[in-house]
Amino acid sequence: MEKLLQSLQPLYNQPWFPYAIGVLGLIFAYSVFMTLKSLPKLVMYPIIAATAVIIFMNWIYHRNEPEILTPMVNMIAQFLPTSGA
């Protein structure tokens, strides 16, 4: 794995690299959505809700939320633990 990462190191400086990673992320998200869509709704919605809660709690703990959500996170963060950084 380390050898693979070293061979990919020159790609990190390419201007198109973030866009390529973004496209791969969108393809992955679409495939996950289509897989969840094939499940019953009673299974699909709790999985989506749990994922959203985990992401939101991670934002609150590490305070790396998107800038537009900072006022909402500030209201909730006072009741939850943070990393203190």
C-alpha positions in Angstrom: 0.0 0.0 0.0 2.8 2.4 0.8 4.5 1.8 -2.5 1.2 2.6 -4.3 0.8 5.8 -2.4 4.4 6.8 -3.2 3.7 6.1 -6.9 0.6 8.3 -6.8 2.4 11.2 -5.1 3.1 13.1 -8.3 -0.6 13.2 -9.1 -1.4 15.2 -5.9 0.1 18.4 -7.5 -1.9 18.2 -10.7 -4.7 20.8 -11.0 -7.3 18.3 -12.2 -6.7 15.9 -9.3 -9.3 17.3 -6.9 -11.9 17.3 -9.6 -11.1 13.6 -10.4 -11.5 12.7 -6.7 -14.8 14.7 -6.6 -16.1 12.8 -9.6 -15.1 9.5 -8.1 -16.8 10.5 -4.8 -20.0 11.4 -6.7 -20.0 8.0 -8.5 -19.5 6.3 -5.2 -22.3 8.3 -3.5 -24.6 7.4 -6.4 -23.9 3.7 -6.2 -24.4 3.8 -2.4 -27.7 5.6 -2.9 -28.9 3.1 -5.6 -28.0 0.2 -3.2 -29.9 1.8 -0.4 -32.8 2.6 -2.7 -33.2 -1.1 -3.4 -33.6 -1.8 0.3 -37.0 -1.5 2.1 -37.7 2.0 3.3 -37.8 0.8 6.9 -34.1 -0.1 6.5 -33.0 2.7 4.2 -34.1 5.7 6.3 -32.5 4.6 9.6 -29.2 4.0 7.7 -29.4 7.5 6.1 -30.3 9.1 9.5 -27.5 7.3 11.4 -25.0 8.4 8.8 -26.2 12.0 9.0 -26.0 12.0 12.8 -22.5 10.6 12.8 -21.3 13.3 10.3 -23.0 16.0 12.3 -21.6 14.8 15.7 -18.1 14.6 14.1 -18.6 18.3 13.0 -19.5 19.3 16.5 -16.7 17.4 18.1 -13.9 18.6 15.8 -15.6 22.0 14.9 -14.9 21.5 11.2 -18.5 22.1 10.0 -19.3 24.0 6.8 -19.2 27.8 7.4 -22.9 28.2 6.6 -23.8 25.8 9.4 -21.7 27.4 12.1 -24.5 29.4 13.8 -26.6 26.2 14.1 -23.6 24.1 15.4 -22.8 26.9 17.9 -26.2 26.5 19.5 -25.9 22.7 19.8 -22.2 22.5 20.6 -22.6 24.0 24.1 -24.5 20.8 25.2 -22.1 18.3 23.6 -18.4 17.5 24.1 -15.8 19.0 21.8 -12.1 18.2 21.2 -11.2 21.6 22.7 -9.0 22.5 19.7 
